[in-house]
Amino acid sequence: MVKNEVQKAQKKEIANKYLAFILVIAIVVSVVGTWYGIDKITKFSWITGYGSNATGQVNVTISSEVSINVVATACNFGSGYPNATPSTVLESNGTNINWSGAGTGNNITIENDGSTYVNVTVNSTKNCTGFWGISSCADNTTEFKYWTANVSGDGGCGGATAVLQSFAGWNSSNISNMTRGNVCSNMTFQDSYDRVNFMCRLVLAQSVPSGSKSDTLTFWAIQV
């Protein structure tokens, strides 16, 4: 009887020790796991996002283009004859004095269709005597002139609307031609402001011989 009681007591003590060992193991595992988790969280807490910047470039080179275009090409006064003295006056802006024909209201129009300001000049192939086929224009009853003015509503030559250049020398018999006469010294290329009128004026006496009269003009542009 006593022996059985001793055996029971020994078994209970062993069970208690085993449970105590298991409990210690569980506590150790729990503590290690908690420490490991806290360590990871702490490490992760030091990880932060950061931005980085770099630069890029957009490059373009705009080149200047010098280009003019004659968009209205002729001062065509048609046919007719002087019907009164002392002289007939024809201008391409519509002036028609002592002329039997209709005349014209059409000028030569130059357009700056490039991308830069230009100096426009003109070259004529004839002078007054060559145009009319006469020996002298010195009596001032016969003229052969060109001049420039802005197209209505345009500002192609600085915004002025008055006559910009009068080639009075062209009615002199001792000038063979008008080489690079100035048309516009600073012609803009901006839309709606990129045109000028090149106007024509003819003054002729009744003694001018009949026949077709014409002149060819060449326009030049140089970047300002």
Secondary structure, DSSP 8 states (H G I E B T S, - for coil): -HHHHHHHHHHHHHHHHHHHHHHHHHHHHHHHHHHHHHHHHHHHHT---------------------EEEEE------S--B-SSS-EEEETTS-EESBSS------EEEEE-SSS-EEEEEEES--HHHHHT-S--TTSSSEEEEEEEE-TT--TTTT--S--EE-GGGG-TT----TTEEEEEEE--STTS-EEEEEEEEEE-TTS--S-----EEEEEEE-
